[in-house]
Amino acid sequence: MTKILLHIFIFTTLISSKDRYQVPSNYLFEFEDSTLIELRDDQKSNLVEIDSQITKGQKKLKVAILKFKTGEVLELRQKNNQWKQINVTYKDRTVKISKSVLKKSD
């Protein structure tokens, strides 16, 4: 699996407006073994270790929820190394990324 967290950061940059740059202020990772890891803004240095564990196959990511200071929430769900659901929520509105967009091409 490629660097999963790098992809998350790239995706979070895409949902930002061209006039501002936002990084998540809170991260919540749920793994297939039901382990939960929550990181706040001041704990971002731990992302490197989490990324390494995911990349090496030591942990299998199930859900990642990234919260931004501006109120946006990005929820990413995967199974068997494939994205199954990506939602972007702001206030009471949710945008769901189509499954056809998420499907890997062979």
C-alpha positions as CSV (number, residue, x, y, z in Angstrom):
1,M,0.0,0.0,0.0
2,T,1.3,3.4,-0.9
3,K,1.7,6.1,1.8
4,I,-1.9,6.3,2.9
5,L,-1.6,9.4,5.1
6,L,0.2,11.2,2.3
7,H,-2.9,10.6,0.1
8,I,-5.1,11.8,2.9
9,F,-3.1,15.0,3.2
10,I,-3.3,15.5,-0.6
11,F,-7.0,15.0,-0.5
12,T,-7.5,17.4,2.3
13,T,-5.6,20.0,0.4
14,L,-8.0,19.5,-2.5
15,I,-11.0,20.3,-0.4
16,S,-9.5,23.6,0.8
17,S,-10.3,26.8,-1.0
18,K,-7.7,28.3,-3.3
19,D,-7.5,31.2,-0.9
20,R,-6.7,29.3,2.2
21,Y,-4.7,26.3,3.3
22,Q,-6.1,24.1,6.1
23,V,-4.6,21.1,7.8
24,P,-6.6,18.9,10.1
25,S,-6.7,19.9,13.7
26,N,-7.8,16.5,14.9
27,Y,-7.3,13.0,13.5
28,L,-9.2,9.8,14.5
29,F,-8.0,6.5,13.1
30,E,-9.9,3.2,13.6
31,F,-8.2,0.0,12.6
32,E,-9.6,-3.4,11.8
33,D,-8.6,-4.7,15.2
34,S,-10.9,-2.1,16.8
35,T,-7.9,0.0,18.0
36,L,-8.7,3.8,18.0
37,I,-6.0,6.4,17.8
38,E,-6.8,10.1,18.2
39,L,-4.3,12.8,17.5
40,R,-4.7,16.5,18.2
41,D,-2.9,19.3,16.4
42,D,0.0,19.2,18.8
43,Q,0.6,15.4,18.3
44,K,1.2,15.4,14.5
45,S,4.6,14.0,14.9
46,N,3.0,10.7,15.7
47,L,1.6,10.6,12.1
48,V,4.9,9.3,10.8
49,E,4.8,6.3,13.1
50,I,1.1,5.6,12.2
51,D,1.9,5.9,8.5
52,S,4.8,3.5,8.9
53,Q,2.6,0.9,10.7
54,I,0.0,1.1,8.0
55,T,2.5,1.0,5.1
56,K,4.3,-2.0,6.6
57,G,0.9,-3.8,7.1
58,Q,1.2,-3.9,10.8
59,K,-2.1,-2.1,11.1
60,K,-5.0,-2.2,8.7
61,L,-6.9,1.1,8.5
62,K,-10.6,0.9,8.6
63,V,-11.7,4.6,9.1
64,A,-10.0,7.9,9.2
65,I,-11.8,11.0,10.4
66,L,-10.1,14.4,10.0
67,K,-11.6,17.5,11.6
68,F,-10.6,21.0,10.6
69,K,-10.8,24.2,12.6
70,T,-13.1,25.7,10.0
71,G,-15.7,23.0,10.8
72,E,-15.2,20.6,7.9
73,V,-15.0,16.9,8.6
74,L,-13.5,14.4,6.2
75,E,-14.4,10.8,6.7
76,L,-12.6,8.1,4.8
77,R,-13.5,4.4,5.0
78,Q,-11.6,1.6,3.4
79,K,-11.6,-2.2,3.2
80,N,-9.1,-4.5,1.7
81,N,-6.9,-1.6,0.6
82,Q,-9.7,0.1,-1.3
83,W,-11.5,3.2,-0.5
84,K,-15.2,2.4,0.1
85,Q,-16.5,5.7,1.2
86,I,-15.3,9.3,1.3
87,N,-17.6,12.0,2.8
88,V,-16.9,15.7,3.3
89,T,-19.2,17.4,5.8
90,Y,-19.6,21.1,6.6
91,K,-22.3,22.2,9.0
92,D,-25.4,20.3,8.0
93,R,-24.3,19.5,4.4
94,T,-22.5,16.3,3.4
95,V,-20.9,15.6,0.0
96,K,-20.3,11.9,-0.7
97,I,-17.8,10.9,-3.3
98,S,-19.3,8.5,-5.9
99,K,-18.3,4.8,-5.7
100,S,-17.4,5.0,-9.4
101,V,-14.7,7.6,-8.6
102,L,-13.4,5.5,-5.7
103,K,-13.2,2.3,-7.7
104,K,-9.6,1.3,-8.6
105,S,-8.9,0.8,-12.2
106,D,-7.0,-2.3,-13.3
